[in-house]
């Protein structure tokens, strides 16, 4: 009996989902004033369609209340 993926030419590699990458939160709380900080940095978009950030990447946020900028290194 033939497996569906083999009979339809779908190899093991093609069935795997793209490796997920870490996404930075869109919003964080401002340490200075308690306002809302918005993510300024755009995620990488890989050739396989996955997107996100990697540990060690620096992302920038701007507070909508006090306008402070926060640069954060992702873990």
C-alpha positions in Angstrom: 0.0 0.0 0.0 1.4 3.4 -1.0 1.6 6.4 1.3 -0.4 9.4 0.0 2.6 11.8 0.1 4.8 9.3 -1.9 2.1 8.7 -4.5 1.6 12.4 -5.0 5.3 13.3 -5.2 5.5 15.1 -1.9 8.8 14.3 -0.3 9.6 14.6 3.4 11.3 18.0 3.0 8.4 19.5 1.2 5.9 18.6 3.9 7.9 20.2 6.7 6.9 23.7 7.8 9.5 26.5 7.6 11.6 26.7 10.7 9.9 29.2 13.0 11.8 32.2 14.1 11.2 34.3 17.2 8.9 37.3 16.8 9.3 40.4 18.9 6.1 41.6 20.5 4.4 44.5 18.7 3.9 46.4 21.9 5.8 46.7 25.2 5.4 48.9 28.3 7.7 51.9 28.6 10.0 51.6 31.6 10.1 55.4 32.0 6.5 56.5 31.8 4.4 53.3 31.7 3.1 54.2 28.2 2.8 51.9 25.2 5.9 51.4 23.0 5.5 50.3 19.4 7.9 48.0 17.5 9.8 50.0 14.8 12.0 47.2 13.5 10.6 45.0 10.7 11.1 41.3 10.8 13.4 39.5 8.4 11.5 37.6 5.6 13.3 34.5 4.5 13.1 32.9 1.0 10.9 30.1 2.4 8.3 32.6 3.6 9.2 32.4 7.3 9.7 35.7 9.1 10.8 37.0 12.4 13.9 37.7 14.4 16.8 35.6 15.8 18.3 35.6 19.3 20.8 38.4 19.5 19.0 40.7 17.1 18.4 44.2 18.2 14.9 45.6 17.8 13.8 49.2 18.4 10.6 50.5 20.1 9.2 54.1 20.4 6.9 55.2 23.2 3.8 56.9 22.1 3.6 59.0 25.2 7.1 60.2 26.1 8.7 59.4 22.7 11.6 57.5 24.3 13.3 55.0 22.1 14.2 51.5 23.4 16.7 49.3 21.7 16.3 45.7 23.0 18.5 42.6 22.3 16.4 39.5 21.9 17.3 36.3 23.7 
